[in-house]
Amino acid sequence: MVSSDTIKIVHVLSACLFLGNVVVSGTWAALAERTRNYEVIAFSNRLVLITDALFTLTGAVLVVVTGSMMAHRYGGASSQGWIAWSYALFAISGLIWAVLLVPIQLRQRHLLQRYKAVTSEYLRLSRIWQISGAVATVVPLPILYLMITKTAIGQP
């Protein structure tokens, strides 16, 4: 049996891994694209895809698993508004990532490999990716407040 402190530590570290990579990836991609240098942008795109798989996805999965393990102590996800809201916000962020961000990154990767240049379509997709990524990054931030304060708010 894993101790509740161990679960909590893994949960917090996973949240740091998830949020840290999301913020760093967006910043790194934006700075790379400012150069308009194909090699820099292609390198950034490739590594953002890799780090998303390694850190964002791993962090997200561990946050959900450890969060679910801890939620049982409070009567489950649907018994507490702060838990339900946390799940909803995390799901919205994950949905943006899975439905918009990853497909855009893969399309950008394809464009970079096909044309060996930074195209106007790539830059158009980049704007959408940056805006969607900012939203996906901001949406889970209230979860930090909810997890720390366990504020009783209405169900989503």
C-alpha angles and dihedrals in degrees: 000000000000115000120246089239091056091050091049092049092050089047094053093043090049091051089050091049092049098044094038094054093045092054095042094046093052092046093045093049093048092050092046092051092051088066092058084209110143095212094050093046094046090050091048093048093050094048094045088056091049096045091046089057094044103038112013095044094039091047092047094049092048092047090054094044096046092039090054090049091053096041090068089069088062096047098272136292097297096048097067125050093213091055093046092049091048091053091047094050092045090049091051091051091047092048091053089049095048099039102036115011103046095043090049091049091050091048090049090050090052092049092049092050094044100047101024086219141082103261130197088249089055091052092047090052089046092059091051090046093050094049094044090044092052090052092046088051097047096044096069095044094087087059088072089059092045093048094049099041099029085212112194105236131157123281117270 
